[in-house]
Amino acid sequence: MRMTEDELIRVAVLSIFLAPTAGVRGSQLEDVSAWEGFMQLTRRDLLRWGIVLGGGAALSSGRRVLQAANLPESPPTRPFVVELTRANGGIPATAQPVRPFATQADPADCVNVDGTTAFHVHGPRTVPANTDFFLIHERNTQHSFHPDLPLNDLWGYDGRVPGPTFVANSRSFPPPGVTGKAHLVRFVNDLLEGRLDIGEPITAIHRHGGFQNPEDDGYPLDTFCFGESRDYFYPNRAAGGLLQNEHSTMWYHDHAIDITAENVYRGLATRRIHRRRWGCRAGTSTSGWSSRTGCSTGTASSSTTTSTTTVSSATSFW
C-alpha cells in the first residue's frame, strides 16, 4: 500500500498520541471510525497540533532549565593536574582470571524496588573447556574525581571507579596466533547504602552490546541483593558466526529495574574490550569481507596496510 505525503504525516502525528497506550487493548485502539476521522485532518489541522505539541515540549524543557538554574555551581578545579596512568587509577586495571569454580543456580528471592523478583532463573552454567573464570565483588569505595574535590561515597566493581576492564579475544574471529576464550564471571553483591543517598544495593549486570543468553543478559528483573551472587556466561562469539555481528568495545553496568541510572551514577559502570581479527595478512588485496572467514576478498582497493594486517578503509567501522 502506498501512502501520500499527507497520509504519512498524519500517521506520524497519530503515533505520538498512541505511544502512551502502546500494548493496551480497548475500544480506543479498536475504533476504526476514530482512525478514519483522524485521516481526514487537513495539513492546517496538523500544523495546529504541531504547535500545541511543540509548545508543550518547550514548556517542559523550560521547567527543567529553571530547576537546573537553582542548583549550586560545581566547584572550580585546576585542569590537567593528574596524568592518566594505571598507578593512580586513571586507567582501570584489567580483570584477571581466577581458578575455575563450580557454577551455581541463579538467585530468585531478591525483591526489586517495584516488588518483582527475577524473571530468568537458570540452573548452574555448563561452560566449554576453554573458559576463563572471574570473580568480581561489588563494594563500597571512597573515590575523588579530582585532587581539588573531596572523596565521594561510591560503589565500584572490585571497589574501583571505574571498575576493572575485561579483555576478551573472539572465539569466532580471533587475532592471529591467539585462541579465543569464553568468560564465566561471578558478581558478588557486597554493597551497603552508605552516606550517599543515591541508588539501591540491588543489582543486575548488563554487558552492553554483547551477544549472550537471556539469563546472562542482565535483564532488569534478574537481580541479586546484598550477600548474594550471580554467574554470567559470555561465549565471546559473534552472533550467527558472522563477522558483521562481531563484538567491539563495550561496557558493562548495573541494570536493575527502576534504579539503573542511580546505580550507574553511583559508580557501577566500566568497559569491556573485545579483540578480533582485522583483515588478512599484509599484502592481500582487499575489496570486501568474507563473513565466514573474516578475511578480505576480491580485487585491490584503497586500504591501509600494517605489518600484520590489512584493513579496508571502507569497512573500518566494523
C-alpha positions in Angstrom: 0.0 0.0 0.0 1.4 3.4 -1.0 0.6 6.4 1.1 0.6 10.1 0.1 2.8 12.6 1.9 -0.1 14.0 3.8 -1.1 10.5 5.0 2.4 9.8 6.2 2.4 13.0 8.2 -0.9 12.0 9.7 0.4 8.6 10.7 3.5 10.2 12.3 1.3 12.6 14.4 -1.0 9.7 15.3 1.9 7.7 16.6 2.6 10.5 19.1 -0.9 10.1 20.6 -0.9 6.3 20.6 2.6 5.9 22.1 1.5 6.2 25.7 -1.1 3.5 25.1 1.1 1.0 23.2 0.2 -2.6 24.2 -3.2 -1.5 25.6 -6.2 -3.3 24.3 -9.6 -1.5 24.2 -12.1 0.5 22.2 -9.7 3.4 21.9 -7.4 1.4 19.7 -10.1 -0.7 18.0 -12.3 2.2 16.9 -11.9 2.2 13.2 -14.1 5.3 12.8 -11.7 7.3 15.0 -8.8 6.3 12.8 -10.7 7.3 9.6 -11.7 10.6 11.2 -8.1 11.3 12.0 -7.0 10.6 8.5 -9.4 13.3 7.3 -7.4 16.0 9.1 -6.1 18.7 6.8 -2.5 19.9 6.7 -3.6 23.1 8.5 -5.0 20.9 11.3 -1.8 19.0 11.6 0.2 22.3 11.8 -2.1 23.4 14.7 -1.4 20.1 16.5 2.3 20.5 15.9 2.3 24.0 17.5 0.4 22.6 20.6 2.7 19.6 21.0 5.9 21.6 20.3 4.7 24.3 22.8 4.2 21.6 25.5 7.7 20.3 24.9 9.1 23.8 25.1 7.3 24.4 28.4 8.6 21.2 29.8 12.1 22.0 28.7 11.8 25.4 30.3 10.8 24.0 33.6 13.9 21.8 33.6 16.1 24.8 32.8 14.6 26.7 35.7 15.2 23.7 38.0 18.8 23.5 36.9 19.3 27.2 37.4 18.5 26.7 41.1 21.3 24.2 41.7 24.6 25.4 43.1 27.5 25.7 40.6 30.2 23.0 40.5 33.3 24.0 42.4 36.2 25.1 40.2 39.1 22.7 39.6 42.6 23.0 38.1 42.9 21.5 34.6 45.5 18.8 33.6 47.0 18.2 37.0 46.8 14.3 37.0 48.2 12.0 34.4 46.0 9.1 33.3 48.1 6.1 34.5 47.4 2.7 35.9 49.3 3.6 39.1 46.9 6.4 40.0 43.7 4.7 38.8 43.3 6.9 35.8 43.5 3.8 33.6 41.4 1.0 35.1 43.1 -2.3 35.9 42.5 -5.3 33.8 40.3 -8.1 35.2 42.4 -11.2 35.9 41.1 -14.8 35.7 40.9 -17.0 38.8 41.0 -20.7 39.3 37.8 -22.4 37.9 35.0 -22.9 40.4 31.7 -24.7 40.4 28.9 -22.6 38.8 25.7 -22.1 40.7 22.0 -21.6 40.2 20.6 -18.1 39.9 19.2 -16.4 43.0 15.4 -16.0 42.8 14.4 -14.2 46.0 15.8 -10.7 45.6 12.8 -8.3 45.7 13.1 -5.4 43.3 12.1 -1.8 44.1 8.9 -2.4 42.1 8.1 -5.6 44.1 9.0 -8.1 41.4 11.6 -10.9 41.5 13.9 -12.5 39.0 12.3 -13.5 35.6 15.1 -15.6 34.3 16.1 -18.2 36.9 18.6 -20.7 35.5 20.5 -23.6 36.9 24.3 -23.9 37.1 26.0 -22.9 33.8 27.6 -25.5 31.6 30.7 -23.9 30.0 33.2 -25.1 27.4 36.7 -26.2 28.4 38.4 -23.1 27.1 36.6 -20.8 29.6 38.3 -18.2 31.8 36.7 -17.7 35.3 36.4 -14.3 37.0 35.3 -13.2 40.5 34.2 -9.6 40.9 32.9 -8.1 44.2 30.7 -5.1 44.1 31.9 -3.0 47.1 31.6 0.4 48.7 34.6 2.7 48.0 35.8 6.2 48.6 36.8 8.0 45.4 37.8 11.5 44.4 37.4 12.6 40.8 39.9 15.4 41.1 42.6 16.4 43.7 40.6 19.6 44.3 37.4 17.6 45.1 36.5 15.7 48.3 36.1 11.9 48.5 32.8 10.5 47.4 31.0 7.5 48.9 30.6 5.4 45.8 30.1 1.8 44.6 32.5 0.0 42.4 33.2 -3.3 40.8 36.0 -4.7 43.0 35.7 -1.4 44.9 37.1 0.6 41.9 35.7 3.5 39.9 35.8 2.7 37.0 35.9 -1.0 37.7 38.3 -3.4 36.1 38.3 -3.7 32.3 37.6 -7.1 30.8 39.7 -8.0 27.8 38.4 -10.9 25.6 39.6 -12.5 22.4 37.0 -13.5 19.9 36.3 -17.3 19.6 34.8 -16.7 16.2 37.5 -14.5 14.6 40.4 -14.5 17.0 43.5 -12.3 16.3 46.4 -14.2 14.5 48.1 -16.7 16.8 45.5 -16.3 19.6 42.9 -18.7 20.8 39.7 -17.0 22.0 38.1 -18.0 25.3 34.7 -17.8 26.8 34.2 -15.9 30.1 32.3 -17.0 33.2 32.0 -14.1 35.7 30.6 -14.3 39.2 29.5 -11.0 40.6 29.1 -10.8 44.4 26.9 -8.1 45.9 28.7 -6.7 49.0 27.0 -3.2 48.7 25.9 -1.1 51.6 23.9 2.0 51.2 26.4 4.3 52.9 26.2 8.0 53.3 25.3 8.9 49.7 21.5 8.6 49.4 21.6 7.6 45.7 20.8 4.2 44.3 19.8 0.9 45.9 22.1 -2.1 46.7 20.1 -4.3 44.3 22.0 -5.1 41.1 21.9 -6.9 37.8 24.9 -6.9 35.4 24.4 -6.0 31.7 27.1 -6.5 29.1 26.0 -3.7 26.9 26.2 -4.7 23.2 27.1 -8.3 24.0 25.7 -11.5 22.4 24.7 -13.8 25.3 21.8 -15.9 26.5 18.8 -14.2 28.1 19.7 -15.5 31.6 23.1 -13.9 31.2 22.0 -10.6 29.6 21.3 -8.7 32.9 17.5 -8.5 32.4 16.3 -5.7 34.7 14.3 -8.1 36.9 17.1 -10.6 37.2 18.7 -9.0 40.3 20.6 -10.2 43.3 20.7 -8.5 46.7 23.3 -7.9 49.4 25.1 -11.2 50.3 24.0 -12.9 47.0 25.9 -13.6 43.8 25.1 -14.5 40.2 27.1 -16.2 37.5 27.2 -14.7 33.9 28.4 -16.7 31.0 29.8 -14.8 28.0 30.5 -17.0 24.9 32.5 -14.3 23.2 31.3 -15.5 19.8 29.8 -13.4 17.0 26.0 -13.8 16.6 25.3 -16.3 13.8 29.1 -16.7 13.3 29.1 -13.5 11.1 31.9 -11.0 11.2 29.4 -8.2 10.8 27.9 -9.3 14.2 31.3 -9.4 16.0 31.8 -7.5 19.2 33.9 -4.4 19.6 34.5 -2.0 22.5 31.6 -2.4 25.0 30.8 -1.6 28.6 29.1 -3.4 31.4 27.0 -1.7 34.0 24.2 -2.1 36.6 20.8 -2.8 35.0 18.4 -3.2 37.9 14.8 -2.1 37.2 13.9 1.5 38.0 17.3 2.2 39.5 19.7 1.7 36.7 20.6 5.4 36.3 21.1 5.9 40.0 23.3 2.8 40.4 25.4 3.7 37.4 25.8 7.3 38.7 26.9 5.8 42.0 29.8 4.1 40.1 28.7 0.7 38.8 29.9 1.0 35.2 33.1 0.3 33.3 34.2 -1.1 30.0 35.0 -4.3 28.1 37.4 -4.7 25.2 36.9 -7.4 22.6 39.8 -8.3 20.3 39.3 -10.0 17.0 40.9 -10.4 13.6 41.1 -7.4 11.3 41.5 -8.3 7.6 44.1 -10.8 6.3 47.9 -10.9 6.1 49.8 -7.9 4.8 49.9 -7.6 1.1 46.5 -9.2 0.5 44.4 -7.2 -2.0 41.0 -6.1 -0.5 37.7 -5.0 -1.8 35.3 -6.7 0.6 35.0 -9.1 3.5 34.1 -12.7 3.8 31.6 -13.1 6.7 32.7 -16.8 7.0 36.5 -16.2 7.5 36.8 -12.6 8.4 39.3 -12.1 5.6 39.2 -9.7 2.7 38.2 -11.0 -0.7 38.2 -9.7 -4.3 40.3 -7.3 -6.2 42.6 -4.5 -5.0 41.1 -1.3 -3.4 42.1 1.5 -1.2 43.4 0.2 2.1 45.7 0.8 4.9 48.5 -1.8 5.3 50.3 -2.6 8.5 53.0 -5.2 9.3 50.5 -7.9 10.2 47.0 -6.9 8.9 45.3 -5.2 6.0 42.3 -3.1 7.0 39.9 -1.9 4.3 39.0 1.8 4.8 35.5 1.1 3.6 34.8 -1.3 6.5 36.9 0.2 9.3 33.7 0.9 11.3 33.5 -2.8 12.0 
